[in-house]
Amino acid sequence: MNTKDWREKSRRPARISGKYSSSISSEEPRITVNAEIYTAQIRALHQHVPMVLAVNVVNSALVALVLASYMEQTKWGVFFGLVVTLTGVRAIGWSCYRWGRKREAATTKWAIFATAGSGLSGLLWGVGSTLLLPDNIVEQTFLAFVIGGMCAGALVSLSYHLPAFIAYVFSSALPLAAKFLLDGRTVYVAMG
């Protein structure tokens, strides 16, 4: 192959065919690369669900146990019960995804379910932390660290699907941050 032939060949785009190819206009239907990547992202997201659910229950039990000694135990017991209930619903959904036969065909449905579950879980933490926030700065800092740690953990477990990550982090961290910012005192504004 001479230099001229090499230049002409390098200017033409390489044709890729097979399992990972995509085409805009083709006679035979093919799964696009984007659809395969999206399906793999949702599959990876659902692989982390058992760990996410376990951490959610353990952390809510820890928070309820520690903070119930400073406030009414009933409120924190209700918070823990709501977390366990939501976790149970999400576990049933995960089980349906895991054992379902046509999960690739319903990838968008499972992505919406995971995003809604993450958002509701985050909202439960965000609203719960705002409504049940103790008056003592030590307990407030403890709660802020727990939620911050869970948001950091969400970066690892939910980052496969950005909407699920955003739904969890925004709904769990923003209510507490807003509460701190609206307090107006220097320490709380810095924490917010």
C-alpha positions in Angstrom: 0.0 0.0 0.0 1.5 3.3 -1.0 1.1 6.6 0.7 -1.7 7.9 -1.5 -3.8 4.8 -0.9 -3.2 5.0 2.8 -4.4 8.7 2.9 -7.5 7.9 1.0 -8.3 5.0 3.2 -7.7 6.9 6.4 -10.1 9.7 5.2 -13.0 7.3 4.7 -14.9 6.3 7.9 -14.4 2.7 8.9 -17.5 0.6 8.5 -18.4 -1.3 11.6 -20.8 -4.2 11.4 -22.0 -6.8 13.8 -23.5 -6.8 17.2 -22.3 -3.3 18.3 -23.1 -1.5 15.1 -25.7 1.1 14.6 -27.1 2.6 11.5 -29.5 5.4 10.7 -31.0 3.8 7.7 -30.9 0.1 7.3 -33.2 -2.6 6.0 -32.7 -4.8 9.0 -33.5 -3.6 12.5 -30.5 -3.4 14.8 -30.2 -2.5 18.4 -28.4 0.8 18.6 -25.3 1.2 20.7 -27.0 3.9 22.7 -29.8 1.5 23.7 -27.3 -1.2 24.7 -25.4 1.3 26.8 -28.6 2.6 28.4 -29.7 -1.0 29.2 -26.3 -1.7 30.7 -26.5 1.4 32.9 -29.9 0.4 34.3 -28.7 -3.2 34.8 -25.7 -1.8 36.8 -28.0 0.5 38.8 -30.2 -2.4 39.8 -27.2 -4.5 40.8 -26.5 -2.0 43.6 -30.1 -1.9 44.9 -29.7 -4.6 47.6 -26.8 -2.7 49.1 -28.6 0.7 48.8 -31.6 -0.7 50.6 -29.6 -2.3 53.4 -27.7 0.9 54.0 -30.9 2.9 54.0 -32.5 0.7 56.7 -29.3 0.6 58.8 -28.7 4.3 58.7 -32.4 5.1 59.5 -32.3 2.7 62.4 -29.1 4.4 63.7 -30.5 7.9 63.3 -33.8 6.9 64.9 -32.1 5.2 67.8 -29.6 8.0 68.5 -32.0 10.9 68.0 -35.0 9.3 69.7 -33.1 9.7 73.0 -33.2 13.5 72.5 -36.7 13.9 71.1 -40.0 12.0 71.1 -39.4 8.4 70.3 -42.7 8.2 68.4 -41.7 10.6 65.7 -38.4 8.8 65.0 -40.2 5.5 65.1 -42.6 6.7 62.4 -39.7 7.9 60.3 -38.0 4.5 60.7 -41.3 2.7 59.8 -41.7 4.8 56.7 -38.1 4.1 55.6 -38.7 0.3 56.1 -42.0 0.4 54.2 -40.5 2.3 51.2 -37.5 -0.1 51.3 -39.9 -3.0 51.2 -41.7 -1.6 48.1 -38.3 -1.0 46.4 -37.2 -4.5 47.3 -40.3 -5.9 45.7 -39.6 -3.8 42.6 -36.0 -5.0 42.5 -37.1 -8.6 42.8 -39.5 -8.1 39.9 -36.7 -6.6 37.8 -34.2 -9.3 38.8 -36.5 -12.3 38.0 -38.4 -10.7 35.1 -38.0 -12.2 31.7 -38.3 -9.2 29.4 -36.4 -6.6 31.4 -34.4 -5.3 28.4 -37.7 -4.5 26.6 -38.9 -2.5 29.5 -35.6 -0.7 30.4 -37.3 2.7 30.5 -39.9 1.5 32.9 -37.3 0.1 35.2 -35.3 3.3 35.0 -38.3 5.3 36.0 -39.0 3.0 38.9 -35.5 3.2 40.1 -35.5 7.0 39.8 -38.8 7.3 41.6 -37.6 5.0 44.4 -34.4 7.0 44.8 -36.3 10.3 44.8 -38.9 9.1 47.3 -36.1 7.8 49.6 -34.2 11.0 49.4 -37.4 13.0 50.0 -38.2 10.9 53.0 -34.7 11.7 54.4 -34.9 15.4 53.4 -38.4 16.1 54.8 -37.8 13.9 57.8 -34.6 15.7 58.7 -36.2 19.1 58.3 -39.4 18.3 60.2 -37.7 16.3 63.0 -34.6 18.4 63.3 -33.5 18.6 66.9 -32.6 22.0 68.5 -29.2 20.9 69.6 -26.4 21.7 67.1 -24.6 18.3 68.0 -27.6 16.3 66.8 -28.1 18.6 63.8 -24.5 18.0 62.8 -24.9 14.3 63.3 -27.9 14.2 61.0 -26.2 16.4 58.4 -23.2 14.0 58.4 -25.4 11.0 58.0 -27.3 12.6 55.0 -24.0 13.9 53.6 -22.5 10.4 53.9 -25.5 8.8 52.2 -25.2 11.4 49.4 -21.5 10.4 49.0 -22.5 6.8 48.9 -25.1 7.6 46.3 -22.4 8.8 44.0 -21.0 5.3 43.8 -24.3 3.4 43.7 -26.5 5.6 41.7 -24.1 7.3 39.3 -24.9 4.8 36.6 -28.1 6.6 35.9 -27.8 10.4 36.5 -31.6 11.0 37.0 -31.7 8.6 39.9 -28.6 10.2 41.5 -30.0 13.7 41.1 -33.4 12.7 42.4 -31.8 11.2 45.6 -29.2 13.9 46.3 -31.4 16.9 45.6 -34.4 15.6 47.6 -32.3 14.5 50.6 -29.8 17.3 50.9 -31.6 20.4 49.7 -34.4 20.5 52.4 -31.8 20.3 55.2 -29.5 22.8 53.5 -32.4 25.2 53.0 -33.4 24.9 56.7 -29.8 25.7 57.7 -29.6 28.6 55.3 -32.9 30.1 56.4 -31.9 30.0 60.0 -29.6 32.9 59.4 -27.0 32.3 62.1 -23.4 32.1 60.9 -22.8 28.4 61.8 -26.0 27.3 60.2 -25.4 29.3 57.0 -22.0 27.7 56.8 -23.5 24.2 57.2 -26.2 25.0 54.6 
